[in-house]
Amino acid sequence: LNACQKGQDKAGLANDIAILEDSVFTENREGFRPMQEANARLLVEKYEAFAKSKVEASQAIDALFKAVSVAQYNRSYAKAAQLLEQIYSKYPDTDAAVRARFDEAYLYDDKIKNIEKARTLYEALIKDYPNSDYRVLAEQSLSVLGKNLEDILKKQRKKPQMR
């Protein structure tokens, strides 16, 4: 964000992103280095600034999804949720909007552990995108929302198997 305020152009942002990606995602002898929190936060900011610069919608969406991935990897779940909301708010008529809605609901379900918020988001997806493949996933997620894995598996074992 500061980069855009200082007038950094999209080429400069792209260069900064490449350098940060290299520092965050490169391998060393032992395998991948642990992501440095400060670099990860900065990378998320750069992705977000790039998405807000004058780029094509597809480039902005891609940058925002990358920011979401880094934020989640860095356990910045609230930031990831905020970025997902940006995607479906700014690009509501795209396939990315449906995916972002589902991903946000799943994030609240699986990581943030806010079952009511997850329920609200899954239900909104079903209502707003009734013909989407994500609708089926949202319905399935709602059917197990708030249940622990052991209870789900017990119930599944009791069902007669179709052959």
VENHU-V23605 format. One record per pair of residues at least 6 apart in sequence whose C-alpha atoms are under 6 Angstrom apart, sorted by the first residue. I is the first residue (numbers start at 1). J is the second residue. D is the distance in Angstrom with one decimal. If there is no record, write none. Layout:
# VENHU-V23605
i:I j:J d:D
i:I j:J d:D
This chain:
# VENHU-V23605
i:1 j:49 d:5.0
i:24 j:35 d:5.3
i:27 j:33 d:6.0
i:44 j:67 d:4.7
i:47 j:63 d:5.2
i:47 j:67 d:5.7
i:51 j:60 d:3.9
i:51 j:63 d:5.9
i:68 j:80 d:4.7
i:71 j:80 d:5.5
i:81 j:104 d:5.5
i:84 j:100 d:5.1
i:87 j:97 d:5.9
i:88 j:97 d:4.0
i:105 j:118 d:4.5
i:105 j:121 d:5.2
i:105 j:122 d:5.8
i:108 j:114 d:5.3
i:108 j:118 d:5.1
i:109 j:115 d:5.5
i:109 j:118 d:5.2
i:122 j:138 d:5.3
i:126 j:135 d:5.1
